[in-house]
Amino acid sequence: MNSTFELQRPARSAEHTAPALADFLARAILKVQSFGQVFRMPAPGVPEATAQLLRLAEAYEATQPSYAADLRAAASLAGRDTH
């Protein structure tokens, strides 16, 4: 006696579920990204960043003069890039 088994395809095949799953994942990623933008602070503009670097340089001058010089150099480079 020979027994044969037939595999039946499920009602929803992978061809139908894959696009739905991809759509769901894409929507979920977009939601997570938009949620993250709420917490992201905007980057300071060049004048604000330059001022911050100069304030940091002043704060570090007494203890780390080399680092303070690097910060001043970065501030001067940032100022040159805007012209």
N, C-alpha and C positions, 0 to 999 in steps of 0.2 A: 504494500500500500504506500503510495507516494503522497506526501503532504506538501502542498504548495501554499506559500504565504504571499499574499499580495499586500504591498504597501500602498496605503491610500494617502493621497495628499490631504493635508489639513485644509480646513475651510479657508483660512487665510495663508497664503504661501509667502515665502520670503520676498518674492517680487513685489508683493503688496505692502508688506510691513516695513521693508527697508526705507522707502521714501518717507513714510510716516515717522519712522524713528529718526531719520536724518533731519526732518523738519522740526521735530520736537527738540532734538539736541541743539539745533541752530537757534531756535527761539530761547532755549534755556541759557545758552551762552550769551546771547544779546542782552537778556535780562540781567545776568550777573555783571556784565560789563557796564551797563547803564547804572546799576546799583553802585558799582565801584566809583563811578565818576562823581557821585555825590560827595564822597570823602576825599577826593583828590583836590589838593589845593593848586591854584594856578601858579605857574612859575613866575617869579618876579621879572619885571622888565630889566633892561640893561642898566638904567640909572639906579634902580633900587638894588640890583645885585652888586653893582660897583660900590655903592654906599655900604652895603652889608660887608663886603670884603674889606673895605677900609676900616670899618668898626672892629672887625675881627683882628685885623693886623694891629690896631692900636691895643686891643686887649692882650694879645700875645707878645707884644714887643718886649716886655720886661722879662718874661720867662723863656721865650723861644724866638729870639730875634731873626734867626734864619727862616723860620716858618712865616713870621710876620713879613719879611722881605718877599717871600714867595706869594703871599696874599696880595701885597701891593703890586707886584708884577702882574698877577692875574687881573687885578682891577684896571691897571693901565692898558693891558691888552684888550679887555672888554670895551674900554672907552674908545680904542682905536678902530675896532670892528664896526662901530656905528657910523663912522664918517665915510 
